[in-house]
Each structure stands twice: as C-alpha cells, then as structure tokens.
Amino acid sequence: MEKGLRILHVTEAMAGGIATVLQSFSERQRDAGADVSIYYLSRPESPSTNELQARFGNNASLRNFTGGRSKLRDYFALAVALANAENSGDFDVIHLHSSKAGVIGRTIHLFTRRRAKLFYSPHGFAFLREDVSRGTRQSIKLIETALAPIGSGLVLTCESERRIAEEDLRSKSAYVVTTGVNEKSLAPACEGTTSSAATAKLPYVERPKVGIVARVTYQKAPWRFKAVADSLSAQADFIWIGGGTPDKEKLWLGEHKPTGWLSPTELADAMKELDIFLFPTLWEGMPLALLQAQAAGIPAVVSNVVGNCDAIADGETGYICNSDEEIIKRTRQLIADSELRRRMSKASRERALQCLTDRDLGTQSLAIYATSKKTK
C-alpha cells in the first residue's frame, strides 16, 4: 500500500509550526514513495503562496482555498473541497491537521462515500488552552470526545498527547509519530558529539545568555520569563527572540525588549548565542523551537506541560518544572554551574539526534496509514 500512496493533508492554519510540520510530512512521505497534496487556508501570518511553494518544492501539490471575503466562506470552501476529495476516490488517505480542520473534516466524513482513510492530528488539543474560559474548554473537549471515533485514528506527535487522547477522549486508535527537527538541516553539525555552538563556549561563560524563541503571546507565558529575568539579571543576560504586538510586549515583558521577527539566518545566529533555553509555556503540542534548541545542544528549563515533558529528559538535558519558583531555581542552577551546562549540552545534542528528528516520519506515518482500519 505504501508505494504510490496518494495522501491529502488538510489544515485551516497554514502558518508557524503547522506549516513546518506539514513540510516534514510531505518531504519524508515523498521520500518514502507517496504522492502528497495539501489543501489549506491562510492566516494573516502565513507565508505567501510563492514562499510556501519554495519551501515545499516538488514534495507536495498545494491548493489554497482562502477567498479573503470571510472566514465562514473559507471554511465552507474547504469543506466542499474535502467532500469532493472523499467522494472522488482520488486519495487513499486524508490527514487533517489542527482543531478546526479536524472538526470540518470528520463531520464531512460522515456524509460522504468514505473512499479514503481519515486521520486527525490536533498539534495541541484546544481544550488545554488557558486563554479561554473553563466552559469553552469543556465544550471543546466534548466535541473532541464525540468526534474521536470518526475516521481511522488520531496521529499524535508525543506520548503525553497520546495519553490524553486515550484517557480523556477514550480514543481506541491513537498513534504517535516523531515529527522533530529536520535531520538534513543538522547534517553539517553532526561530525562530533559536542559540535554545537553552546558546547563550544563551555565550560565557562562569564555572563550566560538565557533565551526563548517564541511569539509574545499568552500561551508562552512571557510574564514568567520576565519574572526569571528580573530575579537573575545580575548573573545572566536574557533575550526574547521573536515579537508580538507592542501593547502585549509592554504589558508582559516590561523593559525586556524582544528582538522582533528575524530572518532564518538571523534566528540561527541568535540561537547560537544562547547558553540556556527558557520555555515556561502554558500549553503546547510538540514545540519545534524547543526541539531545535535541544538539537543545538542548549540545555532547557521548561514548564511541565504536554510536549515539553516529552522533549526534555529531566535532569539530563534540562529541567521540567512544576512551579514558577522551581523555574527560577533551576535557571539559577544552570547559570551558576558551567560544568552542569556542559554535561547537559552534550546530552541534549546526543538525545536530539537519536530521537527528536523527523528521520522516521515518513515510514512511521505510512505504516500507520497502511495498518489502520478503514471507516465503513
């Protein structure tokens, strides 16, 4: 079934991490012999059509259903396209990415000929969000629970997300694939076990640099970053790589000015300067920025949420923290102990190369597609 498998990926959120994950899926599945197409809707922050085509190249055929008049019209256009795809038999597999695509696609699936196997990846369950009311979260969870049996299964990106699918949503078909960082991009730096910029600066740096790569949003808990920076600024330099709206930056970061958005080259250079990665976020799926930091050999201090707890080996490649006080304590510990940073840097690099890359994504996903039962 794998050779020549016709796969359609669908998302209403072609931006940020979703775009990167879809890039990995398409490249690795194409490498494994599949034919890949992507239906998507754009967001204001989405790359342009030309930029996306350059990123995906020949790995996937892209179709944008964003009309620009209203979100409702765009969702309807995507739903119609999905129904046609299901009924036509043009695809063997339809894989939905992100919550709204999951709702649209699985609902449409009930009213079609179901000629394709259907899978869903939330990339962070929406009912874990803390920026919406408890009632809204409960409603989203009820919807996810009701839709969980529809299709051939859920494809999750980490074990902690699978546990939630099985325990909270009672999903009987929950699978895990390893998305991770693009191993090909790490190849030039793989000729030694401690070849990252972080290890090159060790064992001693007079003023370590502590940073995060993220949008300044509620999800990333910038006030936590500020609290750590305010407490430890005498011993280290703190840098927020990324940006947000001016009002949110001022509200949550105060005098700690973020860099603003950087080009890929500028971002890579900025990350090379970091000695510690601080990631105190409120909820995640499988955070690519954290995986990239681990692959670069940067020990991390993270909050204990889905994704973060899978990316870090606690006490070996960083620390998983259960409180704001512990986040400050562990960051202080890493700042003060250069030998600890050196050991964790080496361990994080080695672990990332072993189990945090997208190396097996193509074979893993195609195996799931092949062995899962087709919905009747």
C-alpha positions, -999 to +999 in steps of 0.1 A: +000+000+000+029+024+008+043+027-028+023+053-047+000+061-018-020+092-025-021+114+006-040+146+011-031+168+041-056+194+052-053+224+075-070+257+082-039+270+099-010+271+074+014+291+095+041+287+121+046+252+135+018+236+114+035+248+082+068+234+094+053+200+104+035+197+071+068+204+053+083+175+072+054+152+065+054+160+028+092+156+024+095+124+044+064+108+028+076+118-007+110+102+002+091+070+011+073+069-023+040+086-016+022+113-037+014+142-014-012+171-018-021+198+007-054+218+009-051+248+032-064+281+044-041+310+051-038+332+081-025+368+083+008+354+095+010+327+068+038+327+043+029+339+008+020+315-019+054+318-035+072+314-002+052+282+005+058+268-029+095+274-025+095+257+009+076+226-003+091+224-037+082+192-055+073+174-023+037+184-024+010+199-046-005+230-028-041+244-030-052+274-011-089+278-005-087+312+011-111+336-007-104+366+015-141+376+020-149+359+053-137+330+074-171+313+072-169+313+033-134+300+035-144+271+059-173+263+036-150+262+005-126+239+023-155+217+034-168+214-001-133+205-014-129+179+013-163+163+004-153+161-032-119+146-023-137+119-001-162+111-028-138+111-058-115+083-047-086+105-058-068+100-024-061+069-003-055+089+029-068+122+041-049+136+071-064+166+090-042+190+109-053+214+137-086+216+156-109+233+131-098+212+102-104+182+124-139+193+131-147+201+095-131+170+080-145+145+105-180+160+102-179+159+064-166+123+066-200+112+080-218+123+048-195+110+021-187+077+004-156+074+027-133+062-001-103+074+018-089+066+053-092+096+075-067+107+102-065+137+126-036+154+143-045+183+167-009+195+172-020+206+207-055+199+219-075+231+220-092+222+253-058+226+270-057+263+262-057+286+292-066+317+274-103+307+271-130+302+297-134+269+315-168+265+299-153+269+264-126+243+272-152+219+284-173+224+252-142+219+230-134+187+249-170+174+245-167+180+207-133+162+205-146+133+225-177+130+202-155+131+171-127+109+183-142+076+170-147+091+135-121+081+110-092+056+112-074+072+141-056+101+158-020+107+149-002+124+178+033+139+180+042+129+215+034+103+242+019+127+266-006+138+239-015+102+232-022+096+269-047+125+268-063+110+237-067+076+253-076+087+289-097+119+283-111+112+249-113+074+252-097+071+218-091+034+208-069+043+178-042+068+189-008+066+173+024+085+178+048+097+151+081+116+156+080+150+139+110+166+154+137+188+137+148+182+101+177+159+103+191+170+070+195+206+084+216+192+112+240+172+090+268+198+088+270+199+126+269+161+132+307+153+129+312+154+166+292+147+197+296+182+211+298+203+180+271+228+188+277+265+195+266+260+231+292+234+238+319+254+220+315+282+245+317+260+275+329+252+301+329+288+313+310+319+302+311+350+325+275+360+317+255+332+302+227+341+278+192+328+286+166+330+259+134+318+243+123+317+207+086+324+206+058+348+197+049+371+226+015+356+233-004+344+264+004+308+256+041+314+260+037+330+295+060+360+289+053+372+324+071+341+337+101+349+315+101+384+329+100+372+365+130+349+359+149+378+341+141+402+369+153+378+395+185+367+378+195+396+356+226+403+378+240+369+368+229+365+332+216+382+301+181+375+290+168+377+254+134+371+239+138+361+203+106+369+185+080+395+188+043+404+193+021+434+193+036+465+211+009+465+238+014+429+247+052+433+247+049+462+271+023+445+293+041+412+298+078+420+292+081+455+305+117+467+300+128+434+285+126+443+248+122+413+223+143+412+192+113+413+168+109+388+140+142+377+125+151+361+092+161+324+093+198+333+091+194+359+119+174+334+140+201+307+137+228+332+147+207+344+177+202+308+189+239+301+186+245+327+213+222+310+239+236+290+268+202+282+284+168+279+268+139+291+290+105+278+279+079+283+307+048+279+284+012+272+295+003+246+269+019+230+238+017+203+212+053+193+204+072+226+203+096+229+174+116+257+190+124+236+220+134+206+198+156+229+178+172+242+210+179+206+222+194+197+188+217+227+191+229+215+225+212+241+246+200+228+280+165+239+288+143+249+317+106+242+308+072+240+323+056+206+329+031+206+300+023+183+270+052+183+246+077+200+269+078+169+291+085+147+261+112+169+246+133+171+278+149+143+298+146+157+332+179+162+350+198+151+319+191+176+291+173+202+312+147+206+339+110+201+338+094+224+364+061+223+382+060+259+396+073+294+389+096+291+419+112+259+405+117+276+371+137+304+388+156+279+410+166+256+380+176+285+358+197+299+386+213+265+390+223+263+353+236+299+353+258+292+382+272+258+371+291+258+339+301+221+342+264+212+345+256+232+314+284+214+296+271+179+305+235+188+296+246+204+264+263+172+252+234+151+264+207+172+248+226+172+214+230+134+215+194+127+226+180+150+199+200+133+171+188+100+184+151+106+189+140+142+182+144+144+145+119+137+116+141+109+103+114+082+106+083+104+100+077+091+065+079+053+073+061+058+106+031+076+091+028+054+061+029+023+083+000+038+104-020+046+073-014+010+059-023-009+091-053+011+103-088+000+095-108+020+070-140+035+083-171+019+069 
